[in-house]
Amino acid sequence: MYSKEENQKLKHEFWVEFAQKYPRKWVLYDTKIKDFSFKFYVENTKAQVHIDIEMRNVELRMQYFEKLQALKNILEEEYIKDLVFEKNHTLENGKTISRIWVEKGNVSVSNRKYWDEIFDFFYEKMNALELFYLEYDEFIKDIEK
């Protein structure tokens, strides 16, 4: 078991090593859509790559989610399989968002032996989601506000 400080140091080392292995600029928050972002997530049991749609305006959030749902077959056939589409996902802080995600289980950020496996998963899945987004961003952004 690590102390809080050791955990923070280990996570920092994890992200530094990831950036060294895959030195590139990720889209992440730079989608040109407010509260629509790509995220990496890792803990002691799993790693995930997310598309988070976090608008406070529920109708707007649903419009973006439905746009992505409309592209689900293309997304899964051409870019990435095993995606989970959650129209209403509740965060720990109680906020409800829409989330599309893929997960790799049985890995741990606290165990360096899994890092390369996590790095490769992150690169493969995030790269695929970004390629999809860059191909279909005009369609996704075309929302009635």
KOLPALUM-506159 format. One record per residue (C-alpha): residue number from 1; residue in three letters; x, y, z. Coordinates in steps of 0.02 Angstrom, whole numbers, plus 32768, in hexadecimal, padded with zeros to 4 digits. Each point is the difference from the previous one (the first is absolute). Layout:
BEGIN
+-----+------+------+-------+------+
| seq | type | east | north |   up |
+-----+------+------+-------+------+
| NUM |  ALA |    X |     Y |    Z |
...
+-----+------+------+-------+------+
This chain:
BEGIN
+-----+------+------+-------+------+
| seq | type | east | north |   up |
+-----+------+------+-------+------+
|   1 |  MET | 8000 |  8000 | 8000 |
|   2 |  TYR | 8042 |  80AB | 7FD0 |
|   3 |  SER | 7FF0 |  80A1 | 8061 |
|   4 |  LYS | 7FA2 |  808F | 7FAE |
|   5 |  GLU | 80A5 |  8054 | 7FD1 |
|   6 |  GLU | 8047 |  7F5E | 7FB9 |
|   7 |  ASN | 7F61 |  7FE6 | 7F9B |
|   8 |  GLN | 800A |  80B0 | 7FB9 |
|   9 |  LYS | 80B7 |  7FE7 | 7FD3 |
|  10 |  LEU | 7FDB |  7F59 | 7FAE |
|  11 |  LYS | 7F70 |  8049 | 7F9A |
|  12 |  HIS | 806F |  8092 | 7FCC |
|  13 |  GLU | 8086 |  7F84 | 7FC6 |
|  14 |  PHE | 7F7A |  7F9D | 7FA4 |
|  15 |  TRP | 7FC7 |  8097 | 7F9C |
|  16 |  VAL | 80B2 |  8039 | 7FDC |
|  17 |  GLU | 802D |  7F53 | 7FBE |
|  18 |  PHE | 7F60 |  7FFB | 7F98 |
|  19 |  ALA | 802C |  80A8 | 7FB2 |
|  20 |  GLN | 80B0 |  7FC3 | 7FDB |
|  21 |  LYS | 7FC2 |  7F5F | 7FAF |
|  22 |  TYR | 7F7A |  805A | 7F99 |
|  23 |  PRO | 803D |  80B3 | 7FEB |
|  24 |  ARG | 7F71 |  8056 | 7FA8 |
|  25 |  LYS | 7F7B |  8083 | 801F |
|  26 |  TRP | 7F58 |  7FB0 | 8026 |
|  27 |  VAL | 7F5A |  8056 | 7FD9 |
|  28 |  LEU | 7FBC |  7FE5 | 80B1 |
|  29 |  TYR | 7FA9 |  80A5 | 802B |
|  30 |  ASP | 8026 |  8056 | 7F5A |
|  31 |  THR | 7F62 |  7FC3 | 7FA8 |
|  32 |  LYS | 7FBC |  80AF | 7FDF |
|  33 |  ILE | 7F62 |  7FC7 | 805B |
|  34 |  LYS | 7FE9 |  8043 | 80B0 |
|  35 |  ASP | 7FF5 |  7F73 | 8081 |
|  36 |  PHE | 8023 |  7F78 | 7F7F |
|  37 |  SER | 80A7 |  7FAA | 801E |
|  38 |  PHE | 806B |  7F65 | 7FEF |
|  39 |  LYS | 804D |  7FBB | 809F |
|  40 |  PHE | 8079 |  7F7D | 803D |
|  41 |  TYR | 7FD6 |  7FAB | 80A4 |
|  42 |  VAL | 8066 |  7F82 | 8062 |
|  43 |  GLU | 7FF6 |  7FB6 | 80AF |
|  44 |  ASN | 8034 |  7F61 | 8059 |
|  45 |  THR | 7F88 |  7F8A | 7FA7 |
|  46 |  LYS | 7FE3 |  8049 | 7F53 |
|  47 |  ALA | 802A |  807D | 7F79 |
|  48 |  GLN | 7F7F |  805D | 7F98 |
|  49 |  VAL | 7FF5 |  8079 | 7F70 |
|  50 |  HIS | 7F66 |  8071 | 8003 |
|  51 |  ILE | 7F9F |  807C | 7F9A |
|  52 |  ASP | 7FAA |  8069 | 8084 |
|  53 |  ILE | 7F6E |  8071 | 7FD4 |
|  54 |  GLU | 7FE8 |  8070 | 8098 |
|  55 |  MET | 7F8B |  808E | 7FCF |
|  56 |  ARG | 7F8E |  803D | 808C |
|  57 |  ASN | 7F78 |  8019 | 7F7D |
|  58 |  VAL | 7FB5 |  7F50 | 7FF7 |
|  59 |  GLU | 7FB0 |  801C | 7F54 |
|  60 |  LEU | 80A7 |  8036 | 7FB7 |
|  61 |  ARG | 805A |  7F6E | 8052 |
|  62 |  MET | 7F7F |  7F88 | 7FB8 |
|  63 |  GLN | 8013 |  804A | 7F52 |
|  64 |  TYR | 80BC |  7FE0 | 8002 |
|  65 |  PHE | 7FE9 |  7F52 | 8049 |
|  66 |  GLU | 7F7D |  7FD5 | 7F7B |
|  67 |  LYS | 8076 |  803D | 7F77 |
|  68 |  LEU | 8083 |  7F86 | 803D |
|  69 |  GLN | 7F7F |  7F76 | 8012 |
|  70 |  ALA | 7FCD |  801E | 7F4C |
|  71 |  LEU | 80B5 |  7FDD | 7FCF |
|  72 |  LYS | 8011 |  7F67 | 8072 |
|  73 |  ASN | 8006 |  7F7E | 7F74 |
|  74 |  ILE | 8086 |  8060 | 7FA2 |
|  75 |  LEU | 8060 |  801F | 80A0 |
|  76 |  GLU | 7FFE |  7F48 | 8032 |
|  77 |  GLU | 801C |  7FB7 | 7F52 |
|  78 |  GLU | 808A |  8075 | 7FC7 |
|  79 |  TYR | 8055 |  8043 | 809C |
|  80 |  ILE | 7FE5 |  7FAA | 80A7 |
|  81 |  LYS | 7F9B |  7F6D | 8042 |
|  82 |  ASP | 7FB7 |  7FDE | 80AD |
|  83 |  LEU | 7FCB |  80B2 | 8024 |
|  84 |  VAL | 7F83 |  8022 | 808A |
|  85 |  PHE | 7F82 |  808B | 7FDF |
|  86 |  GLU | 7FB8 |  804B | 80A0 |
|  87 |  LYS | 7F7D |  8085 | 7FE6 |
|  88 |  ASN | 7FFC |  8028 | 80BA |
|  89 |  HIS | 809F |  7FDE | 8062 |
|  90 |  THR | 800B |  8043 | 80B1 |
|  91 |  LEU | 80AB |  803D | 8039 |
|  92 |  GLU | 803D |  7FF0 | 80B4 |
|  93 |  ASN | 7FD3 |  80B7 | 801C |
|  94 |  GLY | 7F4B |  7FDC | 7FCF |
|  95 |  LYS | 8007 |  8056 | 7F57 |
|  96 |  THR | 7FAB |  7FA3 | 7F72 |
|  97 |  ILE | 805B |  7FFB | 7F5A |
|  98 |  SER | 7FF9 |  7F96 | 7F63 |
|  99 |  ARG | 8097 |  7F8F | 7FE6 |
| 100 |  ILE | 803F |  7F8E | 7F78 |
| 101 |  TRP | 808F |  7F93 | 8039 |
| 102 |  VAL | 8069 |  7F66 | 7FE9 |
| 103 |  GLU | 8059 |  7FA3 | 808B |
| 104 |  LYS | 8093 |  7F8F | 801D |
| 105 |  GLY | 7FEE |  7F9F | 80A2 |
| 106 |  ASN | 807E |  7FA4 | 806B |
| 107 |  VAL | 8086 |  8087 | 7FF6 |
| 108 |  SER | 8041 |  8075 | 8085 |
| 109 |  VAL | 8054 |  80A9 | 7FFE |
| 110 |  SER | 8056 |  7FCF | 80A3 |
| 111 |  ASN | 805B |  7F6E | 7FB0 |
| 112 |  ARG | 8084 |  8033 | 7F80 |
| 113 |  LYS | 7FF6 |  7F56 | 7FAA |
| 114 |  TYR | 7F57 |  8037 | 7FB6 |
| 115 |  TRP | 8038 |  80AB | 7FC5 |
| 116 |  ASP | 8031 |  7FD0 | 7F4E |
| 117 |  GLU | 7F5C |  7FA2 | 7FED |
| 118 |  ILE | 7F9F |  8098 | 803D |
| 119 |  PHE | 8066 |  8077 | 7F93 |
| 120 |  ASP | 7FDD |  7F96 | 7F65 |
| 121 |  PHE | 7F46 |  7FF4 | 802C |
| 122 |  PHE | 7FF7 |  80BD | 801A |
| 123 |  TYR | 8059 |  8024 | 7F5C |
| 124 |  GLU | 7F9B |  7F85 | 7F98 |
| 125 |  LYS | 7F55 |  8030 | 8043 |
| 126 |  MET | 8019 |  80BD | 8010 |
| 127 |  ASN | 8051 |  8009 | 7F55 |
| 128 |  ALA | 7F6A |  7FA4 | 7FB5 |
| 129 |  LEU | 7F82 |  8071 | 8058 |
| 130 |  GLU | 805E |  809C | 7FC7 |
| 131 |  LEU | 800A |  7FC3 | 7F4B |
| 132 |  PHE | 7F44 |  7FE0 | 8006 |
| 133 |  TYR | 7FE0 |  80AB | 804A |
| 134 |  LEU | 806D |  805B | 7F82 |
| 135 |  GLU | 7FA4 |  7FA6 | 7F73 |
| 136 |  TYR | 7F50 |  8026 | 8043 |
| 137 |  ASP | 8016 |  809F | 8067 |
| 138 |  GLU | 7F9C |  806E | 7F89 |
| 139 |  PHE | 7F6B |  7F8A | 800D |
| 140 |  ILE | 8013 |  7FF4 | 80BD |
| 141 |  LYS | 800E |  80BD | 8014 |
| 142 |  ASP | 7F64 |  8022 | 7F96 |
| 143 |  ILE | 7F89 |  8014 | 8094 |
| 144 |  GLU | 7F67 |  8070 | 8014 |
| 145 |  LYS | 8027 |  8073 | 8092 |
+-----+------+------+-------+------+
